[in-house]
Amino acid sequence: MESPVDWPTQDLVAHRAASTPERTAVVEAETGETRTFWELDTAVDRRAAAIEQQCGTAPTVGILLDTRLAFAEVFFAVQRLGGRLVPLNVRLTVEELAARIGRVGLDLLICGSETEPTAVEVADSPVATVDDSDRAEVTELTADADAASDPATLTRDTEALVMFTSGTTGQPKGVRLTVGNLLASATASAFRLGVIPGDRWLCCLPMYHMGGLAPVVRSVLYGTTVVIQEDFAPHETAAVMDQYEVTGISLVPTMLGRLLDAGWTPPEGLRFVLLGGAPAPAELLDRSESVGVPVHPTYGMTETASQIATATPEQTVSHEGTVGQPLLCTDVTVVDENGDDCDPGESGELVVSGPTVTPGYLDAERTDAAFGERGLFTGDIGYRDAEGRLWVSNRKDDRIVSGGENVDPGEVVDVLRNHADIVDAAVVGLDDAEWGERVGALVVPRDGATIDQGDVEEYCRDHLAGFKLPRTLGFADELPRTASGTVDRDAVRDQLR
């Protein structure tokens, strides 16, 4: 007797359309237009047929688009053909885009009207657009109404994505993600957050990041609705949540802060605010809790197709700063510099294993360096308590060595954020002729507060060893951040210098 075929064998839209074709798959926030899963499946098939006409089956396709329905259609269309999609950040320069494209090699680059000039300039492959075009060198990605693609047979090991990390230092890594990685991530998220048939997840993060694409994958797997808003704006996003009865949304801390600053209070039906991309300041979590925002701080990576650990709103109150326990089937080990297990409360590097973890990077050398017997060495420093709750402090590469002593910036940041007149802070190492490095801090004072170097140093002396004290202090209205919401550490150093 033959063994059963491992599921899925097709892209998730095809499976979902066969199961619940009449359910609403997508709502476009700007127009209110909806697509059932049957209609989405038809649109995906036409996109797939057009791509197949351009470059055959199993293609490597780049996409230079911001958040919109066409992005989701192309993602599933490439998957339907057994190919891999390479999302490209629309905010990058031509030079940065060309470097990424050169590393992966594309059979086709897909763009829209806004990104078409850049696509033509950087492409080393044919260019197609999801919009109208009058350029001779650009093909419109359309197919006849009766055109159909030749679907590939997928397995969990089929490579679906190459996503470049949005690191603030060094060359971004090209992360390979499989169909199995995406499916495992969506499944684990459902077990942590819970899913009901009427759920509607608002996607307003960039889809070229995992945090923006993951809600689309999850919603198709669950058979629930994803509401797509092309651009986040506090008042407009708040209105969309009300109008379309949104029950879940993914945000980075700066977006949540802007919503609260605009006077937003969550609608009654909102069940989840998945907050990731950067650590959430305690002040932001306190503000959220005071108005009833159901915040779920999460820790994740591109390398794990989104979430690793996610906390509940109750845990954010009872265990300040935690990102919760790891998700189902995700194992996290905390190890010291010798690779030995750390005791509860002891900081070390977080090592992750499980079905969500990438099979590796584009570069074999980086894969070999990142993986060991325990799994993927994340480069993140943190600790766990006896019940398995995790706290994430900072990147290993961010560790400061001052006079031979190790300083974890996350520990200093936590102390600074607890100061009554400081809303947020970033800590970096600065060159120092005597000590090698000194601790520098850029802080965001509370509105109307007056603080100086002496105030901060005196406060920190009660909580930190002398070698951990910020010796260079700067003030800013807000911290510089990358597009994904992480602190731009190079920009922090520039301001402090």
HUKA-V381470 format. One record per residue. N is the residue number from 1. RES is the residue in one small letter. OMEGA is omega in whole degrees, -180 to 180 (NA if undefined). Layout:
n->N res->RES omega->OMEGA
n->N res->RES omega->OMEGA
This chain:
n->1 res->m omega->-180
n->2 res->e omega->178
n->3 res->s omega->-179
n->4 res->p omega->179
n->5 res->v omega->179
n->6 res->d omega->180
n->7 res->w omega->2
n->8 res->p omega->176
n->9 res->t omega->178
n->10 res->q omega->174
n->11 res->d omega->-173
n->12 res->l omega->178
n->13 res->v omega->179
n->14 res->a omega->178
n->15 res->h omega->-177
n->16 res->r omega->180
n->17 res->a omega->177
n->18 res->a omega->-176
n->19 res->s omega->-177
n->20 res->t omega->-173
n->21 res->p omega->-172
n->22 res->e omega->-179
n->23 res->r omega->177
n->24 res->t omega->-179
n->25 res->a omega->-170
n->26 res->v omega->167
n->27 res->v omega->174
n->28 res->e omega->-171
n->29 res->a omega->-175
n->30 res->e omega->-175
n->31 res->t omega->-176
n->32 res->g omega->180
n->33 res->e omega->-179
n->34 res->t omega->173
n->35 res->r omega->169
n->36 res->t omega->178
n->37 res->f omega->176
n->38 res->w omega->179
n->39 res->e omega->177
n->40 res->l omega->179
n->41 res->d omega->178
n->42 res->t omega->179
n->43 res->a omega->178
n->44 res->v omega->-178
n->45 res->d omega->178
n->46 res->r omega->176
n->47 res->r omega->-179
n->48 res->a omega->179
n->49 res->a omega->179
n->50 res->a omega->178
n->51 res->i omega->180
n->52 res->e omega->177
n->53 res->q omega->-179
n->54 res->q omega->-170
n->55 res->c omega->174
n->56 res->g omega->-179
n->57 res->t omega->-179
n->58 res->a omega->-178
n->59 res->p omega->167
n->60 res->t omega->-171
n->61 res->v omega->172
n->62 res->g omega->177
n->63 res->i omega->-179
n->64 res->l omega->-178
n->65 res->l omega->170
n->66 res->d omega->-177
n->67 res->t omega->176
n->68 res->r omega->-178
n->69 res->l omega->-178
n->70 res->a omega->178
n->71 res->f omega->-180
n->72 res->a omega->179
n->73 res->e omega->-179
n->74 res->v omega->179
n->75 res->f omega->-178
n->76 res->f omega->178
n->77 res->a omega->178
n->78 res->v omega->177
n->79 res->q omega->180
n->80 res->r omega->-180
n->81 res->l omega->-179
n->82 res->g omega->-178
n->83 res->g omega->178
n->84 res->r omega->-180
n->85 res->l omega->179
n->86 res->v omega->178
n->87 res->p omega->-178
n->88 res->l omega->-177
n->89 res->n omega->-176
n->90 res->v omega->-179
n->91 res->r omega->-178
n->92 res->l omega->176
n->93 res->t omega->177
n->94 res->v omega->-179
n->95 res->e omega->-180
n->96 res->e omega->178
n->97 res->l omega->-179
n->98 res->a omega->179
n->99 res->a omega->180
n->100 res->r omega->180
n->101 res->i omega->180
n->102 res->g omega->-178
n->103 res->r omega->-174
n->104 res->v omega->-178
n->105 res->g omega->-176
n->106 res->l omega->170
n->107 res->d omega->-178
n->108 res->l omega->174
n->109 res->l omega->-178
n->110 res->i omega->-177
n->111 res->c omega->173
n->112 res->g omega->-176
n->113 res->s omega->-178
n->114 res->e omega->-176
n->115 res->t omega->-176
n->116 res->e omega->180
n->117 res->p omega->179
n->118 res->t omega->-179
n->119 res->a omega->180
n->120 res->v omega->-177
n->121 res->e omega->-173
n->122 res->v omega->-170
n->123 res->a omega->168
n->124 res->d omega->-178
n->125 res->s omega->173
n->126 res->p omega->-180
n->127 res->v omega->176
n->128 res->a omega->-179
n->129 res->t omega->176
n->130 res->v omega->179
n->131 res->d omega->174
n->132 res->d omega->179
n->133 res->s omega->175
n->134 res->d omega->178
n->135 res->r omega->-180
n->136 res->a omega->-176
n->137 res->e omega->-179
n->138 res->v omega->179
n->139 res->t omega->175
n->140 res->e omega->-173
n->141 res->l omega->179
n->142 res->t omega->176
n->143 res->a omega->178
n->144 res->d omega->-177
n->145 res->a omega->-179
n->146 res->d omega->180
n->147 res->a omega->178
n->148 res->a omega->179
n->149 res->s omega->176
n->150 res->d omega->-172
n->151 res->p omega->176
n->152 res->a omega->173
n->153 res->t omega->-176
n->154 res->l omega->169
n->155 res->t omega->178
n->156 res->r omega->-180
n->157 res->d omega->179
n->158 res->t omega->-180
n->159 res->e omega->-175
n->160 res->a omega->-173
n->161 res->l omega->160
n->162 res->v omega->-178
n->163 res->m omega->179
n->164 res->f omega->178
n->165 res->t omega->-179
n->166 res->s omega->180
n->167 res->g omega->-177
n->168 res->t omega->177
n->169 res->t omega->177
n->170 res->g omega->-179
n->171 res->q omega->179
n->172 res->p omega->180
n->173 res->k omega->174
n->174 res->g omega->-174
n->175 res->v omega->178
n->176 res->r omega->179
n->177 res->l omega->-177
n->178 res->t omega->173
n->179 res->v omega->179
n->180 res->g omega->176
n->181 res->n omega->-178
n->182 res->l omega->-180
n->183 res->l omega->-180
n->184 res->a omega->179
n->185 res->s omega->180
n->186 res->a omega->180
n->187 res->t omega->-180
n->188 res->a omega->178
n->189 res->s omega->180
n->190 res->a omega->180
n->191 res->f omega->180
n->192 res->r omega->-174
n->193 res->l omega->-175
n->194 res->g omega->-179
n->195 res->v omega->172
n->196 res->i omega->-174
n->197 res->p omega->-177
n->198 res->g omega->-179
n->199 res->d omega->175
n->200 res->r omega->-178
n->201 res->w omega->178
n->202 res->l omega->178
n->203 res->c omega->177
n->204 res->c omega->173
n->205 res->l omega->178
n->206 res->p omega->-180
n->207 res->m omega->177
n->208 res->y omega->169
n->209 res->h omega->-178
n->210 res->m omega->-180
n->211 res->g omega->178
n->212 res->g omega->-179
n->213 res->l omega->-177
n->214 res->a omega->178
n->215 res->p omega->178
n->216 res->v omega->179
n->217 res->v omega->-178
n->218 res->r omega->-176
n->219 res->s omega->178
n->220 res->v omega->178
n->221 res->l omega->-176
n->222 res->y omega->-173
n->223 res->g omega->177
n->224 res->t omega->-173
n->225 res->t omega->171
n->226 res->v omega->176
n->227 res->v omega->-175
n->228 res->i omega->175
n->229 res->q omega->-171
n->230 res->e omega->-179
n->231 res->d omega->175
n->232 res->f omega->171
n->233 res->a omega->-169
n->234 res->p omega->-176
n->235 res->h omega->-179
n->236 res->e omega->180
n->237 res->t omega->176
n->238 res->a omega->179
n->239 res->a omega->178
n->240 res->v omega->179
n->241 res->m omega->178
n->242 res->d omega->-174
n->243 res->q omega->-174
n->244 res->y omega->174
n->245 res->e omega->-179
n->246 res->v omega->178
n->247 res->t omega->180
n->248 res->g omega->179
n->249 res->i omega->174
n->250 res->s omega->-178
n->251 res->l omega->166
n->252 res->v omega->-174
n->253 res->p omega->-179
n->254 res->t omega->179
n->255 res->m omega->178
n->256 res->l omega->178
n->257 res->g omega->179
n->258 res->r omega->176
n->259 res->l omega->-180
n->260 res->l omega->178
n->261 res->d omega->-180
n->262 res->a omega->178
n->263 res->g omega->-177
n->264 res->w omega->167
n->265 res->t omega->-172
n->266 res->p omega->174
n->267 res->p omega->-174
n->268 res->e omega->-175
n->269 res->g omega->-178
n->270 res->l omega->-176
n->271 res->r omega->-176
n->272 res->f omega->162
n->273 res->v omega->-179
n->274 res->l omega->-170
n->275 res->l omega->-178
n->276 res->g omega->180
n->277 res->g omega->-180
n->278 res->a omega->177
n->279 res->p omega->-180
n->280 res->a omega->178
n->281 res->p omega->180
n->282 res->a omega->-180
n->283 res->e omega->179
n->284 res->l omega->179
n->285 res->l omega->178
n->286 res->d omega->178
n->287 res->r omega->-179
n->288 res->s omega->-178
n->289 res->e omega->-177
n->290 res->s omega->179
n->291 res->v omega->173
n->292 res->g omega->177
n->293 res->v omega->-178
n->294 res->p omega->-174
n->295 res->v omega->174
n->296 res->h omega->177
n->297 res->p omega->-176
n->298 res->t omega->175
n->299 res->y omega->-180
n->300 res->g omega->180
n->301 res->m omega->169
n->302 res->t omega->-177
n->303 res->e omega->179
n->304 res->t omega->176
n->305 res->a omega->176
n->306 res->s omega->-167
n->307 res->q omega->168
n->308 res->i omega->178
n->309 res->a omega->180
n->310 res->t omega->-179
n->311 res->a omega->174
n->312 res->t omega->175
n->313 res->p omega->179
n->314 res->e omega->180
n->315 res->q omega->179
n->316 res->t omega->178
n->317 res->v omega->-174
n->318 res->s omega->-178
n->319 res->h omega->-172
n->320 res->e omega->175
n->321 res->g omega->-178
n->322 res->t omega->171
n->323 res->v omega->175
n->324 res->g omega->177
n->325 res->q omega->175
n->326 res->p omega->178
n->327 res->l omega->-178
n->328 res->l omega->178
n->329 res->c omega->174
n->330 res->t omega->180
n->331 res->d omega->178
n->332 res->v omega->177
n->333 res->t omega->175
n->334 res->v omega->-175
n->335 res->v omega->177
n->336 res->d omega->-175
n->337 res->e omega->177
n->338 res->n omega->-179
n->339 res->g omega->179
n->340 res->d omega->-180
n->341 res->d omega->174
n->342 res->c omega->175
n->343 res->d omega->175
n->344 res->p omega->-179
n->345 res->g omega->-179
n->346 res->e omega->-177
n->347 res->s omega->176
n->348 res->g omega->180
n->349 res->e omega->179
n->350 res->l omega->179
n->351 res->v omega->-172
n->352 res->v omega->173
n->353 res->s omega->-180
n->354 res->g omega->-173
n->355 res->p omega->178
n->356 res->t omega->-171
n->357 res->v omega->179
n->358 res->t omega->172
n->359 res->p omega->178
n->360 res->g omega->-180
n->361 res->y omega->174
n->362 res->l omega->-177
n->363 res->d omega->-178
n->364 res->a omega->-179
n->365 res->e omega->179
n->366 res->r omega->177
n->367 res->t omega->-179
n->368 res->d omega->-178
n->369 res->a omega->-173
n->370 res->a omega->-174
n->371 res->f omega->174
n->372 res->g omega->-178
n->373 res->e omega->-178
n->374 res->r omega->-177
n->375 res->g omega->-177
n->376 res->l omega->173
n->377 res->f omega->-169
n->378 res->t omega->-173
n->379 res->g omega->178
n->380 res->d omega->178
n->381 res->i omega->179
n->382 res->g omega->178
n->383 res->y omega->178
n->384 res->r omega->176
n->385 res->d omega->-175
n->386 res->a omega->180
n->387 res->e omega->175
n->388 res->g omega->176
n->389 res->r omega->-176
n->390 res->l omega->168
n->391 res->w omega->-179
n->392 res->v omega->-174
n->393 res->s omega->-175
n->394 res->n omega->175
n->395 res->r omega->177
n->396 res->k omega->179
n->397 res->d omega->-179
n->398 res->d omega->-177
n->399 res->r omega->-178
n->400 res->i omega->176
n->401 res->v omega->-177
n->402 res->s omega->-179
n->403 res->g omega->180
n->404 res->g omega->179
n->405 res->e omega->178
n->406 res->n omega->177
n->407 res->v omega->175
n->408 res->d omega->-177
n->409 res->p omega->-178
n->410 res->g omega->178
n->411 res->e omega->179
n->412 res->v omega->178
n->413 res->v omega->-180
n->414 res->d omega->179
n->415 res->v omega->-179
n->416 res->l omega->-179
n->417 res->r omega->178
n->418 res->n omega->175
n->419 res->h omega->-174
n->420 res->a omega->-175
n->421 res->d omega->180
n->422 res->i omega->-179
n->423 res->v omega->-176
n->424 res->d omega->-178
n->425 res->a omega->172
n->426 res->a omega->-177
n->427 res->v omega->-179
n->428 res->v omega->174
n->429 res->g omega->178
n->430 res->l omega->180
n->431 res->d omega->180
n->432 res->d omega->-175
n->433 res->a omega->-176
n->434 res->e omega->-172
n->435 res->w omega->-177
n->436 res->g omega->173
n->437 res->e omega->171
n->438 res->r omega->-178
n->439 res->v omega->175
n->440 res->g omega->-179
n->441 res->a omega->172
n->442 res->l omega->-174
n->443 res->v omega->176
n->444 res->v omega->-179
n->445 res->p omega->173
n->446 res->r omega->-179
n->447 res->d omega->177
n->448 res->g omega->-178
n->449 res->a omega->176
n->450 res->t omega->179
n->451 res->i omega->178
n->452 res->d omega->-177
n->453 res->q omega->-178
n->454 res->g omega->179
n->455 res->d omega->-176
n->456 res->v omega->-178
n->457 res->e omega->179
n->458 res->e omega->179
n->459 res->y omega->-176
n->460 res->c omega->-179
n->461 res->r omega->179
n->462 res->d omega->-173
n->463 res->h omega->-174
n->464 res->l omega->172
n->465 res->a omega->-175
n->466 res->g omega->-177
n->467 res->f omega->179
n->468 res->k omega->-175
n->469 res->l omega->175
n->470 res->p omega->-180
n->471 res->r omega->173
n->472 res->t omega->-175
n->473 res->l omega->176
n->474 res->g omega->-179
n->475 res->f omega->-180
n->476 res->a omega->176
n->477 res->d omega->175
n->478 res->e omega->180
n->479 res->l omega->175
n->480 res->p omega->-177
n->481 res->r omega->174
n->482 res->t omega->-180
n->483 res->a omega->-178
n->484 res->s omega->175
n->485 res->g omega->178
n->486 res->t omega->179
n->487 res->v omega->177
n->488 res->d omega->-171
n->489 res->r omega->177
n->490 res->d omega->179
n->491 res->a omega->176
n->492 res->v omega->180
n->493 res->r omega->-180
n->494 res->d omega->-180
n->495 res->q omega->-180
n->496 res->l omega->177
n->497 res->r omega->NA
